[in-house]
Amino acid sequence: MRPLITQSPGGTMRRTAIAATTAALALTLAACTGTEPEVATKPDPKPTSPAASEAPAKTTEAPAPKDAGLGDTITLKGLEDGEQISVTLKKVSDPAVPKDEFFNPDEGNRWIGIQIEIVNSGTAVYDDSPSNGMQVADADGQRFNGVIAEIKAGPAMAAGVTLKPGAKALGWLVFEAPKNSKITTVQFGMNSGFSDQTGEWTLK
């Protein structure tokens, strides 16, 4: 079941699920999976061209793996067998420009647009609400959930996404934060954020 998101009069979103129910669900899921939560920060290896793969191997020491950032892909697993997606952080629009003049951030705030691509790299159908499993954080550790908004940067990610294996979805998700807040990380998890594995991208 996807948590219900409602719009407050100020334009910000809040989840209306009862806290006790959410906590109980999280505990139940943790007991079922039997695995420890994990934050994945390393990107998937970049594809190499045939010419590069045929070149003689160099003896120089390989650079240390970097944290995932803009343009990188992280592959994540869900709670059920066969659930797996590869998520790419494609673009960032900060501040994001509202698509119309009637719906804007609250006074003193701004919108941040994050474009992601989701590819179902597993064997099970992906059926989820991407916005429920995604949040951004600033340098002070403040975390911000998504808002329902349209921006000029491009089409929004659908509220509900169903993908057969091999299919993909592309779209923008929008977040609201204070104007002086420096956004430093983006996080995404499957199963509306309840999966044990969370991908994390660092923004420069």
C-alpha positions in Angstrom: 0.0 0.0 0.0 1.3 3.4 -0.9 1.2 6.0 2.0 -1.3 8.8 1.3 0.2 12.3 0.7 -2.0 15.4 1.2 -1.4 19.0 0.5 -1.4 21.5 3.3 -2.9 25.0 2.8 0.7 26.4 2.7 1.7 24.3 -0.2 3.8 21.8 1.6 3.1 18.1 1.8 2.8 15.8 4.8 2.2 12.1 5.2 -1.1 11.3 6.9 -0.3 7.8 8.0 -0.5 7.3 11.7 2.9 7.2 13.3 2.2 4.1 15.3 1.0 2.2 12.2 4.1 3.3 10.3 6.4 2.2 13.1 4.7 -1.2 13.4 4.9 -1.7 9.6 8.6 -0.9 9.6 9.3 -3.3 12.5 7.3 -6.0 10.7 9.2 -5.5 7.5 12.5 -5.6 9.3 11.6 -8.9 11.0 10.5 -10.4 7.7 13.7 -9.5 5.8 16.2 -10.3 8.6 18.7 -8.0 7.0 20.4 -4.9 8.4 19.6 -1.5 6.8 22.3 -0.3 4.4 23.1 3.0 2.7 24.7 2.4 -0.7 27.0 5.3 -1.7 29.2 3.7 -4.4 28.0 4.0 -8.1 27.7 1.1 -10.5 30.7 0.7 -12.8 30.6 2.7 -16.0 30.2 0.7 -19.2 33.6 0.5 -21.1 34.0 0.7 -24.9 35.5 -2.2 -26.8 38.6 -0.2 -27.5 39.2 0.5 -23.9 38.7 -3.2 -22.9 41.2 -4.3 -25.5 43.9 -1.9 -24.4 46.9 -3.3 -22.4 46.4 -3.4 -18.7 48.3 -0.7 -16.8 50.2 -1.4 -13.6 49.2 1.9 -11.9 47.1 1.6 -8.8 43.4 2.0 -9.4 41.8 5.1 -7.9 39.7 4.6 -4.8 35.9 4.3 -5.5 34.2 7.6 -5.3 30.8 8.3 -3.8 27.9 8.4 -6.3 27.0 11.9 -7.6 25.3 13.6 -10.5 25.1 11.2 -13.5 25.8 8.1 -11.5 23.7 5.0 -11.2 23.1 2.9 -8.0 21.4 -0.5 -8.1 19.1 -1.2 -5.2 17.2 -4.3 -4.1 13.7 -4.4 -2.7 12.0 -6.4 0.1 10.8 -9.2 -2.2 12.8 -11.7 -4.3 13.5 -10.4 -7.8 12.8 -6.7 -6.8 15.8 -4.6 -8.1 16.1 -1.3 -9.8 19.0 0.8 -11.1 18.5 4.5 -10.3 20.4 7.3 -12.1 20.6 10.9 -10.8 20.2 12.7 -14.1 19.8 16.4 -13.4 19.4 18.9 -10.6 17.5 22.2 -10.9 18.2 24.5 -7.9 16.4 26.7 -7.5 13.6 25.1 -9.6 11.3 27.6 -11.4 7.6 26.9 -10.9 5.7 26.0 -14.1 3.0 28.6 -13.4 2.5 31.7 -11.2 -0.2 30.3 -9.0 1.6 27.5 -7.2 4.9 28.6 -5.6 7.1 27.7 -2.6 6.2 29.2 0.8 7.8 32.6 1.6 11.5 32.1 2.5 11.7 28.8 0.8 12.7 27.5 -2.7 12.0 24.4 -4.8 14.7 21.9 -5.7 14.1 19.7 -8.8 15.7 16.3 -9.0 15.4 14.3 -12.2 15.9 10.5 -11.9 15.7 7.6 -14.2 14.5 4.3 -12.8 15.3 1.1 -14.7 13.8 -2.2 -13.6 16.9 -4.4 -13.6 15.3 -7.2 -11.6 13.0 -10.1 -12.5 9.9 -8.9 -10.6 7.5 -6.1 -11.6 8.4 -2.8 -10.0 5.2 -1.2 -8.6 5.9 1.8 -6.3 5.5 5.5 -5.7 9.0 6.9 -6.3 8.3 10.2 -4.4 7.6 8.3 -1.2 11.0 6.7 -1.1 13.1 9.8 -1.9 14.3 12.7 0.2 17.1 15.4 0.2 19.3 16.6 3.0 21.2 19.8 3.6 24.6 20.4 5.1 23.1 20.8 8.6 21.4 17.4 8.4 17.9 18.7 7.8 15.9 16.4 5.6 13.1 17.3 3.2 10.4 15.1 1.7 8.9 15.8 -1.7 6.1 18.1 -2.6 3.6 17.8 -5.4 4.6 20.5 -7.9 5.4 21.1 -11.5 8.5 23.0 -12.6 9.7 24.4 -15.9 12.7 22.0 -16.0 10.5 19.2 -17.4 7.7 16.7 -16.8 7.2 15.3 -13.3 7.7 11.7 -12.4 4.4 9.9 -12.2 3.0 9.4 -8.7 2.7 5.7 -9.3 5.1 3.8 -11.5 4.7 0.2 -12.7 7.6 -1.3 -14.7 8.1 -4.7 -16.2 11.7 -6.0 -16.1 13.8 -4.0 -18.5 11.4 -1.0 -18.6 12.3 2.5 -17.4 10.7 5.7 -16.1 12.1 9.2 -16.2 10.9 12.3 -14.5 11.4 15.2 -12.0 10.7 15.1 -8.3 10.4 18.4 -6.4 11.5 19.2 -2.8 11.0 22.4 -0.8 13.7 23.8 1.5 14.7 27.2 3.0 16.5 29.5 0.5 19.7 29.5 2.5 19.8 25.7 2.9 22.6 24.0 0.9 21.4 20.6 -0.4 24.2 18.1 -0.2 22.7 14.6 -0.5 19.8 12.8 -2.3 18.5 9.5 -1.0 16.2 6.9 -2.6 14.8 3.6 -1.4 12.4 1.0 -2.9 9.1 0.0 -1.4 8.2 3.6 -0.6 11.4 3.9 1.5 10.9 0.8 3.6 13.4 -1.4 1.9 16.6 -2.3 3.7 18.9 -0.7 1.1 19.0 3.1 0.4 21.0 4.7 -2.4 22.7 8.0 -1.6 24.2 10.6 -4.0 26.4 13.5 -3.0 25.8 16.9 -4.6 28.8 19.3 -5.0 
